[in-house]
Amino acid sequence: MQKDNLLYYLDFVWLLTKKEIKLRYKRTFLGLLWVILNPLLQMLIIGLVFQFFVPMKIENYFLFLFAGLLPWGFFANSLLRTTPLLVQERALMQKAAFPREVLVVAAVLANLFHTLVASGVFLFFLTFLQGNLMDALWFFISRLFLSAFFFGFFLLFVLATCLIVSALYVRVRDLNFVVQLSVQLLFYGVPIVYGLSMLPEIFRQILYFNPLVSFIEIFRYFFLGGEFNLTSTSVVALLSFPYLLVALRIFRKESKNFDDWF
């Protein structure tokens, strides 16, 4: 019986994820191309500003920038989408009985799909730039296992954050404004437009308290090579699972009062 319930909920998550993807591009002319155009245009605009008006001494700066925008976009878009999600879907929640966290999971998975598509195109582009196909494949394959390991924990971290914020928003509607402002400010608090090596050691150590810093480093390690702080990244990864358990506990505690707060 439990197996049947699990399959039912997995199918439900899949249906909601497809719904999220379809709704995002409903009545658009370019459709899925926006998955590529969004980070690409961001890369071009930000890259032009920081490359020519505030010169950055970073090799292949546009590629460096794009590799940072991918994980940032996944985190920011997931958080902005899921914050008001439960209130927006209150009609569905009042009509059917299902675990409320499924809505958040589906929204995060939809954004994961967009990130994977954009990453795939970026990976193809980098392979083309390498010139030698076999060397390029070995370059990425040699980093795939370690990177995929940390990518999985990054997904748990994003999901946990979205669960907490979406649940608290039902009670405190001001949270939506706080999240929007925080996302704008946090963009410059993580190494997207600049490299950690450009900062004094004391600031680098402070920034490592932000889990996003370690995950962005891993993305750059996979796509562009180089080094990353293995100690900091390992600690962040190991803490992601208990963080998810805490998030689920908070979400389920808050969900008991959702009907009253709607």
Summary of the structure (lengths in Angstrom):
residues: 262
radius of gyration: 19.5
end to end distance: 32.6
largest distance: 62.8
contacts: 755
relative contact order: 0.13
helix: 81%
strand: 0%
